């Protein structure tokens, strides 16, 4: 205590206090500096956190947008998968249903043989049935032969072809007209189309028919009767671009396929006797000839002049053929006409059939036979089996009295198959 009050010790004490104060000042300044640095770091950290929070919110919004887009895509994908499966089932159903065999013929160049033309309606029916049989036999798969639907169209200039055949002495105008009717009526899906004058008319229809039919999935084969004409190379070549040409089969009527078509290496078939094998030569007044169609030269198709009519007005028939006895109904003929031969052109019994295949029927008699056939139940549908002809079957698949049939309760109705007595709306 005495030392502190000692005047001599005051300077030292003062210096000591100054030093302590200086240290405190330095320490305070250092703390202030560290505090400022901490505040600056805190401010930077806060700003960084704010930026991160903003970025997080932006990312959350972006994720939400992508999530919504993903949900939409998944829904669209699911809908597309369902649609694809539905289309696949529909495509499979189409392919497993009755396959379609298409025949397209240039009738101005691929002409039926003279033996058919001179026989009028009977010849037309025979030509159609022979073509139908040949088309089915050209299909390798046996099930397809049973269930296939055959569609044939002959495109030609009717008047021009008729006049050419008449000038060449192949057949008369009436025989050609009757042949046209017989061919068209022979098979449900067979037809002859008059395209009028001009080659381009037939070509345009054949090109479009080729394009449409080859792209249809249910079509197995397209038989093309235009192998004589180099002009069909462009439309056939166009089919090669999408692979559709694999369905095309050339019908070789003449001895050789046109040069330009041979380079396509298409499958071809030849049915001797069905078509004329040579260019038809028409003699002019000067004695020169012009090659227009086919002229039969083989012994199997001799040139036959139109025969004189019989006294009753009916033309002479080929051996073995006969007319209906008008004194009796169709069902009373001995034996009666075969329904399947005349109405469906596919009697599987052939020569063993107990019904007649050698009648020459008029359009009215065909209509009467079709009406009479609908009074008899289909024996396949009657056994509760699926008839391969479906709606095209010439026999009946439903009792005409339907649910009002009084015989079905007594067990005496001829229609015994399932659903054969349902109303039309239910059985359709």
TORPA-452260 format. One record per residue (C-alpha): residue number from 1; residue in three letters; x, y, z. Coordinates in pm, whole numbers. Layout:
// residues N
+-----+------+--------+--------+--------+
| seq | type |     c1 |     c2 |     c3 |
+-----+------+--------+--------+--------+
| NUM |  ALA |      X |      Y |      Z |
...
+-----+------+--------+--------+--------+
***
This chain:
// residues 428
+-----+------+--------+--------+--------+
| seq | type |     c1 |     c2 |     c3 |
+-----+------+--------+--------+--------+
|   1 |  UNK |      0 |      0 |      0 |
|   2 |  UNK |    282 |    226 |     82 |
|   3 |  UNK |    452 |    142 |   -246 |
|   4 |  UNK |    146 |    239 |   -443 |
|   5 |  UNK |    137 |    578 |   -280 |
|   6 |  UNK |    502 |    622 |   -322 |
|   7 |  UNK |    556 |    901 |   -566 |
|   8 |  UNK |    863 |    735 |   -704 |
|   9 |  UNK |    658 |    430 |   -808 |
|  10 |  UNK |    382 |    621 |   -990 |
|  11 |  UNK |    553 |    646 |  -1326 |
|  12 |  UNK |    609 |    274 |  -1337 |
|  13 |  UNK |    253 |    211 |  -1239 |
|  14 |  UNK |    134 |    449 |  -1508 |
|  15 |  UNK |    338 |    277 |  -1773 |
|  16 |  UNK |    201 |    -55 |  -1655 |
|  17 |  UNK |   -155 |     66 |  -1686 |
|  18 |  UNK |    -87 |    213 |  -2029 |
|  19 |  UNK |     49 |   -121 |  -2144 |
|  20 |  UNK |   -253 |   -303 |  -2008 |
|  21 |  UNK |   -485 |    -55 |  -2171 |
|  22 |  UNK |   -297 |    -89 |  -2500 |
|  23 |  UNK |   -332 |   -466 |  -2482 |
|  24 |  UNK |   -699 |   -436 |  -2408 |
|  25 |  UNK |   -741 |   -196 |  -2697 |
|  26 |  UNK |   -556 |   -430 |  -2934 |
|  27 |  UNK |   -757 |   -727 |  -2811 |
|  28 |  UNK |  -1079 |   -531 |  -2852 |
|  29 |  UNK |   -978 |   -426 |  -3203 |
|  30 |  UNK |   -893 |   -784 |  -3287 |
|  31 |  UNK |  -1228 |   -898 |  -3156 |
|  32 |  UNK |  -1403 |   -624 |  -3351 |
|  33 |  UNK |  -1221 |   -735 |  -3668 |
|  34 |  UNK |  -1313 |  -1099 |  -3610 |
|  35 |  UNK |  -1670 |   -993 |  -3534 |
|  36 |  UNK |  -1689 |   -796 |  -3860 |
|  37 |  UNK |  -1547 |  -1092 |  -4048 |
|  38 |  UNK |  -1800 |  -1323 |  -3882 |
|  39 |  UNK |  -2080 |  -1081 |  -3969 |
|  40 |  UNK |  -1960 |  -1065 |  -4329 |
|  41 |  UNK |  -1937 |  -1444 |  -4350 |
|  42 |  UNK |  -2281 |  -1469 |  -4195 |
|  43 |  UNK |  -2417 |  -1222 |  -4450 |
|  44 |  UNK |  -2255 |  -1414 |  -4734 |
|  45 |  UNK |  -2383 |  -1739 |  -4592 |
|  46 |  UNK |  -2731 |  -1593 |  -4560 |
|  47 |  UNK |  -2724 |  -1466 |  -4918 |
|  48 |  UNK |  -2598 |  -1805 |  -5035 |
|  49 |  UNK |  -2872 |  -1978 |  -4842 |
|  50 |  UNK |  -3131 |  -1749 |  -4995 |
|  51 |  UNK |  -2992 |  -1829 |  -5341 |
|  52 |  UNK |  -2998 |  -2200 |  -5262 |
|  53 |  UNK |  -3353 |  -2178 |  -5132 |
|  54 |  UNK |  -3458 |  -1999 |  -5449 |
|  55 |  UNK |  -3280 |  -2260 |  -5659 |
|  56 |  UNK |  -3446 |  -2537 |  -5460 |
|  57 |  UNK |  -3787 |  -2384 |  -5524 |
|  58 |  UNK |  -3707 |  -2351 |  -5896 |
|  59 |  UNK |  -3593 |  -2712 |  -5906 |
|  60 |  UNK |  -3904 |  -2825 |  -5721 |
|  61 |  UNK |  -4121 |  -2643 |  -5977 |
|  62 |  UNK |  -3917 |  -2798 |  -6261 |
|  63 |  UNK |  -3947 |  -3144 |  -6105 |
|  64 |  UNK |  -4319 |  -3091 |  -6074 |
|  65 |  UNK |  -4342 |  -3002 |  -6444 |
|  66 |  UNK |  -4136 |  -3308 |  -6542 |
|  67 |  UNK |  -4341 |  -3527 |  -6309 |
|  68 |  UNK |  -4660 |  -3406 |  -6474 |
|  69 |  UNK |  -4509 |  -3463 |  -6819 |
|  70 |  UNK |  -4401 |  -3812 |  -6713 |
|  71 |  UNK |  -4749 |  -3894 |  -6590 |
|  72 |  UNK |  -4896 |  -3774 |  -6916 |
|  73 |  UNK |  -4643 |  -3978 |  -7116 |
|  74 |  UNK |  -4711 |  -4287 |  -6907 |
|  75 |  UNK |  -5085 |  -4242 |  -6960 |
|  76 |  UNK |  -5028 |  -4192 |  -7333 |
|  77 |  UNK |  -4800 |  -4496 |  -7342 |
|  78 |  UNK |  -5057 |  -4707 |  -7162 |
|  79 |  UNK |  -5327 |  -4591 |  -7404 |
|  80 |  UNK |  -5098 |  -4661 |  -7698 |
|  81 |  UNK |  -5020 |  -5009 |  -7564 |
|  82 |  UNK |  -5392 |  -5081 |  -7528 |
|  83 |  UNK |  -5455 |  -4951 |  -7879 |
|  84 |  UNK |  -5164 |  -5156 |  -8015 |
|  85 |  UNK |  -5292 |  -5470 |  -7846 |
|  86 |  UNK |  -5641 |  -5402 |  -7977 |
|  87 |  UNK |  -5510 |  -5351 |  -8330 |
|  88 |  UNK |  -5296 |  -5664 |  -8299 |
|  89 |  UNK |  -5600 |  -5864 |  -8191 |
|  90 |  UNK |  -5804 |  -5713 |  -8473 |
|  91 |  UNK |  -5527 |  -5788 |  -8723 |
|  92 |  UNK |  -5499 |  -6144 |  -8594 |
|  93 |  UNK |  -5875 |  -6182 |  -8615 |
|  94 |  UNK |  -5871 |  -6053 |  -8972 |
|  95 |  UNK |  -5594 |  -6293 |  -9068 |
|  96 |  UNK |  -5755 |  -6588 |  -8893 |
|  97 |  UNK |  -6092 |  -6506 |  -9042 |
|  98 |  UNK |  -6166 |  -6609 |  -9398 |
|  99 |  UNK |  -5849 |  -6514 |  -9593 |
| 100 |  UNK |  -5902 |  -6339 |  -9923 |
| 101 |  UNK |  -5766 |  -6459 | -10257 |
| 102 |  UNK |  -5792 |  -6186 | -10521 |
| 103 |  UNK |  -5774 |  -6234 | -10897 |
| 104 |  UNK |  -5743 |  -5929 | -11125 |
| 105 |  UNK |  -5753 |  -5992 | -11501 |
| 106 |  UNK |  -5694 |  -5764 | -11798 |
| 107 |  UNK |  -5977 |  -5913 | -12004 |
| 108 |  UNK |  -5869 |  -5740 | -12326 |
| 109 |  UNK |  -5540 |  -5931 | -12331 |
| 110 |  UNK |  -5611 |  -6238 | -12119 |
| 111 |  UNK |  -5914 |  -6384 | -12297 |
| 112 |  UNK |  -6097 |  -6700 | -12196 |
| 113 |  UNK |  -6070 |  -6995 | -12433 |
| 114 |  UNK |  -6307 |  -7033 | -12724 |
| 115 |  UNK |  -6463 |  -7349 | -12584 |
| 116 |  UNK |  -6606 |  -7141 | -12299 |
| 117 |  UNK |  -6710 |  -6843 | -12512 |
| 118 |  UNK |  -6915 |  -7045 | -12763 |
| 119 |  UNK |  -7105 |  -7220 | -12481 |
| 120 |  UNK |  -7275 |  -6898 | -12365 |
| 121 |  UNK |  -7397 |  -6895 | -12006 |
| 122 |  UNK |  -7287 |  -7250 | -11945 |
| 123 |  UNK |  -6940 |  -7164 | -12071 |
| 124 |  UNK |  -6929 |  -6857 | -11848 |
| 125 |  UNK |  -7021 |  -7067 | -11547 |
| 126 |  UNK |  -6766 |  -7332 | -11634 |
| 127 |  UNK |  -6493 |  -7071 | -11687 |
| 128 |  UNK |  -6571 |  -6908 | -11351 |
| 129 |  UNK |  -6579 |  -7241 | -11168 |
| 130 |  UNK |  -6255 |  -7357 | -11331 |
| 131 |  UNK |  -6088 |  -7028 | -11238 |
| 132 |  UNK |  -6224 |  -7059 | -10883 |
| 133 |  UNK |  -6090 |  -7413 | -10850 |
| 134 |  UNK |  -5749 |  -7325 | -10994 |
| 135 |  UNK |  -5710 |  -7029 | -10759 |
| 136 |  UNK |  -5782 |  -7244 | -10453 |
| 137 |  UNK |  -5550 |  -7520 | -10571 |
| 138 |  UNK |  -5269 |  -7266 | -10609 |
| 139 |  UNK |  -5275 |  -7196 | -10235 |
| 140 |  UNK |  -5036 |  -7424 | -10048 |
| 141 |  UNK |  -5203 |  -7415 |  -9703 |
| 142 |  UNK |  -5488 |  -7664 |  -9673 |
| 143 |  UNK |  -5683 |  -7464 |  -9407 |
| 144 |  UNK |  -5672 |  -7161 |  -9635 |
| 145 |  UNK |  -5824 |  -7362 |  -9918 |
| 146 |  UNK |  -6117 |  -7452 |  -9693 |
| 147 |  UNK |  -6191 |  -7106 |  -9553 |
| 148 |  UNK |  -6059 |  -6873 |  -9822 |
| 149 |  UNK |  -6290 |  -6632 | -10000 |
| 150 |  UNK |  -6207 |  -6595 | -10369 |
| 151 |  UNK |  -6270 |  -6262 | -10541 |
| 152 |  UNK |  -6214 |  -6226 | -10917 |
| 153 |  UNK |  -6264 |  -5923 | -11140 |
| 154 |  UNK |  -6216 |  -5910 | -11515 |
| 155 |  UNK |  -6165 |  -5557 | -11653 |
| 156 |  UNK |  -6229 |  -5514 | -12025 |
| 157 |  UNK |  -6382 |  -5301 | -12297 |
| 158 |  UNK |  -6694 |  -5509 | -12347 |
| 159 |  UNK |  -6794 |  -5370 | -12685 |
| 160 |  UNK |  -6441 |  -5368 | -12823 |
| 161 |  UNK |  -6371 |  -5724 | -12708 |
| 162 |  UNK |  -6705 |  -5845 | -12842 |
| 163 |  UNK |  -6641 |  -5692 | -13185 |
| 164 |  UNK |  -6288 |  -5835 | -13195 |
| 165 |  UNK |  -6409 |  -6186 | -13112 |
| 166 |  UNK |  -6688 |  -6153 | -13366 |
| 167 |  UNK |  -6451 |  -6041 | -13646 |
| 168 |  UNK |  -6211 |  -6324 | -13561 |
| 169 |  UNK |  -6493 |  -6577 | -13582 |
| 170 |  UNK |  -6440 |  -6694 | -13223 |
| 171 |  UNK |  -6801 |  -6657 | -13109 |
| 172 |  UNK |  -7120 |  -6469 | -13184 |
| 173 |  UNK |  -7228 |  -6149 | -13010 |
| 174 |  UNK |  -7509 |  -6336 | -12831 |
| 175 |  UNK |  -7274 |  -6610 | -12713 |
| 176 |  UNK |  -7035 |  -6348 | -12574 |
| 177 |  UNK |  -7321 |  -6168 | -12398 |
| 178 |  UNK |  -7445 |  -6496 | -12249 |
| 179 |  UNK |  -7091 |  -6587 | -12143 |
| 180 |  UNK |  -7065 |  -6252 | -11961 |
| 181 |  UNK |  -7387 |  -6324 | -11769 |
| 182 |  UNK |  -7289 |  -6682 | -11686 |
| 183 |  UNK |  -6946 |  -6583 | -11557 |
| 184 |  UNK |  -7084 |  -6304 | -11337 |
| 185 |  UNK |  -7359 |  -6521 | -11186 |
| 186 |  UNK |  -7148 |  -6832 | -11131 |
| 187 |  UNK |  -6967 |  -6726 | -10813 |
| 188 |  UNK |  -7074 |  -6458 | -10563 |
| 189 |  UNK |  -6747 |  -6261 | -10572 |
| 190 |  UNK |  -6681 |  -6295 | -10947 |
| 191 |  UNK |  -6757 |  -6010 | -11184 |
| 192 |  UNK |  -6675 |  -5872 | -11527 |
| 193 |  UNK |  -6641 |  -5493 | -11541 |
| 194 |  UNK |  -6692 |  -5293 | -11858 |
| 195 |  UNK |  -6437 |  -5008 | -11846 |
| 196 |  UNK |  -6539 |  -4864 | -12185 |
| 197 |  UNK |  -6308 |  -4773 | -12474 |
| 198 |  UNK |  -5943 |  -4685 | -12429 |
| 199 |  UNK |  -5660 |  -4892 | -12286 |
| 200 |  UNK |  -5591 |  -4643 | -12007 |
| 201 |  UNK |  -5936 |  -4708 | -11857 |
| 202 |  UNK |  -5856 |  -5072 | -11777 |
| 203 |  UNK |  -5495 |  -4993 | -11681 |
| 204 |  UNK |  -5596 |  -4729 | -11426 |
| 205 |  UNK |  -5844 |  -4960 | -11256 |
| 206 |  UNK |  -5599 |  -5250 | -11250 |
| 207 |  UNK |  -5320 |  -5034 | -11106 |
| 208 |  UNK |  -5540 |  -4903 | -10826 |
| 209 |  UNK |  -5683 |  -5248 | -10754 |
| 210 |  UNK |  -5329 |  -5389 | -10732 |
| 211 |  UNK |  -5223 |  -5112 | -10494 |
| 212 |  UNK |  -5524 |  -5150 | -10264 |
| 213 |  UNK |  -5550 |  -5529 | -10247 |
| 214 |  UNK |  -5178 |  -5597 | -10195 |
| 215 |  UNK |  -5180 |  -5373 |  -9886 |
| 216 |  UNK |  -5479 |  -5542 |  -9722 |
| 217 |  UNK |  -5363 |  -5776 |  -9440 |
| 218 |  UNK |  -5634 |  -6036 |  -9500 |
| 219 |  UNK |  -5533 |  -6080 |  -9865 |
| 220 |  UNK |  -5313 |  -6389 |  -9907 |
| 221 |  UNK |  -5243 |  -6369 | -10278 |
| 222 |  UNK |  -5324 |  -6139 | -10569 |
| 223 |  UNK |  -5331 |  -6330 | -10898 |
| 224 |  UNK |  -5271 |  -6086 | -11182 |
| 225 |  UNK |  -5382 |  -6166 | -11536 |
| 226 |  UNK |  -5171 |  -5908 | -11717 |
| 227 |  UNK |  -4849 |  -6099 | -11785 |
| 228 |  UNK |  -4874 |  -6021 | -12157 |
| 229 |  UNK |  -4825 |  -5643 | -12122 |
| 230 |  UNK |  -4493 |  -5467 | -12049 |
| 231 |  UNK |  -4693 |  -5161 | -11948 |
| 232 |  UNK |  -4771 |  -5316 | -11609 |
| 233 |  UNK |  -4408 |  -5308 | -11499 |
| 234 |  UNK |  -4427 |  -4956 | -11335 |
| 235 |  UNK |  -4719 |  -5037 | -11099 |
| 236 |  UNK |  -4569 |  -5375 | -11013 |
| 237 |  UNK |  -4227 |  -5218 | -10949 |
| 238 |  UNK |  -4389 |  -4964 | -10717 |
| 239 |  UNK |  -4520 |  -5250 | -10504 |
| 240 |  UNK |  -4165 |  -5374 | -10453 |
| 241 |  UNK |  -4079 |  -5058 | -10257 |
| 242 |  UNK |  -4300 |  -5156 |  -9962 |
| 243 |  UNK |  -4273 |  -5535 |  -9991 |
| 244 |  UNK |  -4629 |  -5581 | -10117 |
| 245 |  UNK |  -4514 |  -5742 | -10440 |
| 246 |  UNK |  -4454 |  -6072 | -10258 |
| 247 |  UNK |  -4830 |  -6132 | -10269 |
| 248 |  UNK |  -4852 |  -6097 | -10648 |
| 249 |  UNK |  -4868 |  -6406 | -10870 |
| 250 |  UNK |  -4870 |  -6363 | -11248 |
| 251 |  UNK |  -5123 |  -6560 | -11451 |
| 252 |  UNK |  -4936 |  -6668 | -11763 |
| 253 |  UNK |  -5195 |  -6703 | -12037 |
| 254 |  UNK |  -4958 |  -6679 | -12333 |
| 255 |  UNK |  -4656 |  -6898 | -12399 |
| 256 |  UNK |  -4423 |  -6628 | -12266 |
| 257 |  UNK |  -4440 |  -6356 | -12001 |
| 258 |  UNK |  -4373 |  -6003 | -12127 |
| 259 |  UNK |  -4000 |  -5926 | -12127 |
| 260 |  UNK |  -4019 |  -5632 | -11884 |
| 261 |  UNK |  -4221 |  -5839 | -11635 |
| 262 |  UNK |  -3979 |  -6132 | -11645 |
| 263 |  UNK |  -3713 |  -5914 | -11486 |
| 264 |  UNK |  -3929 |  -5881 | -11172 |
| 265 |  UNK |  -3886 |  -6256 | -11100 |
| 266 |  UNK |  -4247 |  -6293 | -10988 |
| 267 |  UNK |  -4411 |  -6625 | -10915 |
| 268 |  UNK |  -4638 |  -6728 | -11202 |
| 269 |  UNK |  -4901 |  -6992 | -11273 |
| 270 |  UNK |  -5027 |  -7132 | -11600 |
| 271 |  UNK |  -5364 |  -7299 | -11643 |
| 272 |  UNK |  -5371 |  -7454 | -11987 |
| 273 |  UNK |  -5709 |  -7452 | -12156 |
| 274 |  UNK |  -5858 |  -7173 | -11947 |
| 275 |  UNK |  -5728 |  -6881 | -12156 |
| 276 |  UNK |  -5632 |  -6842 | -12519 |
| 277 |  UNK |  -5255 |  -6903 | -12552 |
| 278 |  UNK |  -5180 |  -6679 | -12856 |
| 279 |  UNK |  -5240 |  -6329 | -12981 |
| 280 |  UNK |  -5573 |  -6310 | -13159 |
| 281 |  UNK |  -5529 |  -6224 | -13527 |
| 282 |  UNK |  -5816 |  -6048 | -13701 |
| 283 |  UNK |  -5810 |  -6069 | -14079 |
| 284 |  UNK |  -5883 |  -5741 | -14255 |
| 285 |  UNK |  -6030 |  -5695 | -14598 |
| 286 |  UNK |  -5682 |  -5670 | -14754 |
| 287 |  UNK |  -5587 |  -6007 | -14608 |
| 288 |  UNK |  -5347 |  -5868 | -14351 |
| 289 |  UNK |  -5383 |  -5943 | -13985 |
| 290 |  UNK |  -5366 |  -5736 | -13670 |
| 291 |  UNK |  -5267 |  -5895 | -13342 |
| 292 |  UNK |  -5528 |  -5799 | -13086 |
| 293 |  UNK |  -5602 |  -6090 | -12858 |
| 294 |  UNK |  -5544 |  -6466 | -12837 |
| 295 |  UNK |  -5614 |  -6707 | -13118 |
| 296 |  UNK |  -5659 |  -7068 | -13009 |
| 297 |  UNK |  -5431 |  -7299 | -13205 |
| 298 |  UNK |  -5408 |  -7609 | -12988 |
| 299 |  UNK |  -5624 |  -7918 | -13052 |
| 300 |  UNK |  -5790 |  -7868 | -12714 |
| 301 |  UNK |  -5949 |  -7539 | -12828 |
| 302 |  UNK |  -6049 |  -7583 | -13193 |
| 303 |  UNK |  -6204 |  -7296 | -13379 |
| 304 |  UNK |  -6578 |  -7347 | -13368 |
| 305 |  UNK |  -6825 |  -7149 | -13570 |
| 306 |  UNK |  -7141 |  -7044 | -13391 |
| 307 |  UNK |  -7386 |  -7335 | -13420 |
| 308 |  UNK |  -7739 |  -7297 | -13553 |
| 309 |  UNK |  -8012 |  -7269 | -13293 |
| 310 |  UNK |  -8241 |  -7559 | -13222 |
| 311 |  UNK |  -8602 |  -7552 | -13332 |
| 312 |  UNK |  -8715 |  -7451 | -12985 |
| 313 |  UNK |  -8489 |  -7145 | -12989 |
| 314 |  UNK |  -8232 |  -7284 | -12746 |
| 315 |  UNK |  -7871 |  -7318 | -12866 |
| 316 |  UNK |  -7712 |  -7658 | -12888 |
| 317 |  UNK |  -7538 |  -7772 | -12572 |
| 318 |  UNK |  -7201 |  -7944 | -12529 |
| 319 |  UNK |  -7218 |  -8322 | -12481 |
| 320 |  UNK |  -7350 |  -8424 | -12141 |
| 321 |  UNK |  -7522 |  -8094 | -12066 |
| 322 |  UNK |  -7899 |  -8049 | -12050 |
| 323 |  UNK |  -8174 |  -7797 | -11993 |
| 324 |  UNK |  -8426 |  -7809 | -11708 |
| 325 |  UNK |  -8752 |  -7988 | -11784 |
| 326 |  UNK |  -8996 |  -7698 | -11753 |
| 327 |  UNK |  -9278 |  -7939 | -11679 |
| 328 |  UNK |  -9130 |  -8005 | -11336 |
| 329 |  UNK |  -8999 |  -7778 | -11061 |
| 330 |  UNK |  -8625 |  -7763 | -10990 |
| 331 |  UNK |  -8665 |  -7987 | -10688 |
| 332 |  UNK |  -8840 |  -8252 | -10898 |
| 333 |  UNK |  -8566 |  -8282 | -11161 |
| 334 |  UNK |  -8391 |  -8619 | -11165 |
| 335 |  UNK |  -8157 |  -8558 | -11001 |
| 336 |  UNK |  -8215 |  -8198 | -10882 |
| 337 |  UNK |  -7945 |  -7932 | -10942 |
| 338 |  UNK |  -7669 |  -7919 | -10681 |
| 339 |  UNK |  -7701 |  -7611 | -10462 |
| 340 |  UNK |  -7330 |  -7586 | -10385 |
| 341 |  UNK |  -7224 |  -7630 | -10748 |
| 342 |  UNK |  -7452 |  -7361 | -10885 |
| 343 |  UNK |  -7471 |  -7118 | -10592 |
| 344 |  UNK |  -7127 |  -7145 | -10428 |
| 345 |  UNK |  -6913 |  -7309 | -10699 |
| 346 |  UNK |  -6745 |  -7525 | -10437 |
| 347 |  UNK |  -6917 |  -7865 | -10426 |
| 348 |  UNK |  -6662 |  -8084 | -10249 |
| 349 |  UNK |  -6828 |  -8406 | -10370 |
| 350 |  UNK |  -6734 |  -8340 | -10730 |
| 351 |  UNK |  -6822 |  -8631 | -10960 |
| 352 |  UNK |  -6949 |  -8831 | -10660 |
| 353 |  UNK |  -7223 |  -8578 | -10583 |
| 354 |  UNK |  -7574 |  -8725 | -10588 |
| 355 |  UNK |  -7711 |  -8403 | -10734 |
| 356 |  UNK |  -7674 |  -8280 | -11092 |
| 357 |  UNK |  -7392 |  -8056 | -11212 |
| 358 |  UNK |  -7483 |  -8063 | -11581 |
| 359 |  UNK |  -7784 |  -7833 | -11599 |
| 360 |  UNK |  -7770 |  -7505 | -11794 |
| 361 |  UNK |  -7973 |  -7271 | -11575 |
| 362 |  UNK |  -8118 |  -6932 | -11663 |
| 363 |  UNK |  -8082 |  -6636 | -11424 |
| 364 |  UNK |  -8442 |  -6689 | -11316 |
| 365 |  UNK |  -8376 |  -7055 | -11240 |
| 366 |  UNK |  -8062 |  -6961 | -11044 |
| 367 |  UNK |  -8271 |  -6720 | -10837 |
| 368 |  UNK |  -8535 |  -6988 | -10778 |
| 369 |  UNK |  -8266 |  -7238 | -10677 |
| 370 |  UNK |  -8117 |  -6987 | -10433 |
| 371 |  UNK |  -8459 |  -6924 | -10278 |
| 372 |  UNK |  -8526 |  -7296 | -10250 |
| 373 |  UNK |  -8184 |  -7360 | -10090 |
| 374 |  UNK |  -8269 |  -7117 |  -9810 |
| 375 |  UNK |  -8551 |  -7350 |  -9705 |
| 376 |  UNK |  -8297 |  -7614 |  -9602 |
| 377 |  UNK |  -8071 |  -7580 |  -9295 |
| 378 |  UNK |  -7694 |  -7583 |  -9339 |
| 379 |  UNK |  -7577 |  -7926 |  -9223 |
| 380 |  UNK |  -7260 |  -7777 |  -9071 |
| 381 |  UNK |  -7440 |  -7509 |  -8868 |
| 382 |  UNK |  -7700 |  -7769 |  -8771 |
| 383 |  UNK |  -7420 |  -7960 |  -8592 |
| 384 |  UNK |  -7329 |  -7647 |  -8393 |
| 385 |  UNK |  -7010 |  -7603 |  -8598 |
| 386 |  UNK |  -6888 |  -7285 |  -8762 |
| 387 |  UNK |  -6970 |  -7286 |  -9130 |
| 388 |  UNK |  -6658 |  -7181 |  -9327 |
| 389 |  UNK |  -6876 |  -6996 |  -9580 |
| 390 |  UNK |  -7045 |  -6784 |  -9313 |
| 391 |  UNK |  -7302 |  -6544 |  -9458 |
| 392 |  UNK |  -7203 |  -6653 |  -9808 |
| 393 |  UNK |  -7338 |  -7004 |  -9750 |
| 394 |  UNK |  -7617 |  -7087 |  -9994 |
| 395 |  UNK |  -7804 |  -7285 |  -9725 |
| 396 |  UNK |  -7997 |  -7142 |  -9429 |
| 397 |  UNK |  -7833 |  -7074 |  -9092 |
| 398 |  UNK |  -8154 |  -6967 |  -8918 |
| 399 |  UNK |  -8508 |  -7098 |  -8899 |
| 400 |  UNK |  -8735 |  -6866 |  -9101 |
| 401 |  UNK |  -8985 |  -6867 |  -8813 |
| 402 |  UNK |  -8712 |  -6779 |  -8560 |
| 403 |  UNK |  -8842 |  -6768 |  -8202 |
| 404 |  UNK |  -9201 |  -6808 |  -8325 |
| 405 |  UNK |  -9137 |  -7159 |  -8457 |
| 406 |  UNK |  -9405 |  -7396 |  -8324 |
| 407 |  UNK |  -9216 |  -7708 |  -8433 |
| 408 |  UNK |  -8908 |  -7647 |  -8222 |
| 409 |  UNK |  -9095 |  -7713 |  -7894 |
| 410 |  UNK |  -9214 |  -8046 |  -8032 |
| 411 |  UNK |  -8862 |  -8129 |  -8149 |
| 412 |  UNK |  -8971 |  -8153 |  -8512 |
| 413 |  UNK |  -8802 |  -7846 |  -8661 |
| 414 |  UNK |  -8530 |  -7912 |  -8921 |
| 415 |  UNK |  -8317 |  -7630 |  -8774 |
| 416 |  UNK |  -8164 |  -7800 |  -8469 |
| 417 |  UNK |  -7843 |  -7600 |  -8424 |
| 418 |  UNK |  -7779 |  -7362 |  -8137 |
| 419 |  UNK |  -7908 |  -7005 |  -8188 |
| 420 |  UNK |  -8089 |  -7105 |  -8507 |
| 421 |  UNK |  -8415 |  -6982 |  -8356 |
| 422 |  UNK |  -8284 |  -6655 |  -8215 |
| 423 |  UNK |  -8432 |  -6330 |  -8345 |
| 424 |  UNK |  -8231 |  -6172 |  -8628 |
| 425 |  UNK |  -8081 |  -5905 |  -8403 |
| 426 |  UNK |  -7937 |  -6170 |  -8168 |
| 427 |  UNK |  -7818 |  -6416 |  -8430 |
| 428 |  UNK |  -7644 |  -6149 |  -8638 |
+-----+------+--------+--------+--------+
***
